[in-house]
Amino acid sequence: MNNTEAIVEIKKVIAPEVIKTMIEYADKHCVKNLLIYDGKKEKLNKDHRNVKGVSLKPKSQEHTLVLSEIERVYTLYKAKFPFMRSNQIDQIDVLKYEKGGHFNLHVDYVTHLSRSLSIIINLNEDYEGGDLVFTDQKKIIVKRSSLKAGDVVFFPSNFLYPHLIEPVTNGTRYSIVSWLQ
């Protein structure tokens, strides 16, 4: 198996009413730029990550809604990888990438959180740029995804899956990210 086989895109699986609800939520609550973890602490670095977002509060209505969608779609990933043992959601973030918004090359694994599987839910497609790009260690593009509304991507959070979100050049990109431990 090559590494790209563990990157699984599932097309148009999120219900339109969930998408609408979460975009409205993002417009209301995504007002602060998100921080990055530099190995010691979290800090603001717009050159590395320029995106507004908010973590959903566990057991809130929105958290419950998104969690049920993740659990439903995760069964499709587990069917392909039955030895995947992750089942604990680390957190769920709602993101809003406005024009110029991006997230430079990174991996999602954070030692103190033990993340094993990353999940991206794309909520809209009326924007330009903002592609999800996986690279190898030499920054050669391994896989590029222009996600549409309702698409979900699963991929391992470890060092073998460095990725980035290219700058949004027009419109606003809405997404949800989550991780399984």
Secondary structure by P-SEA (a helix, b strand, c coil): cccccccccccccccaaaaaaaaaaaaccccbbbbbbcccbbbbbccccbbbbbbcccccaaaaaaaaaaaaaaaaaaaaccccccccccbbbbbbbcccccccccccccccccccbbbbbbcccccccbbbbbbcccccccccccccccbbbbbbccccbbbbbcccccccccccccccc
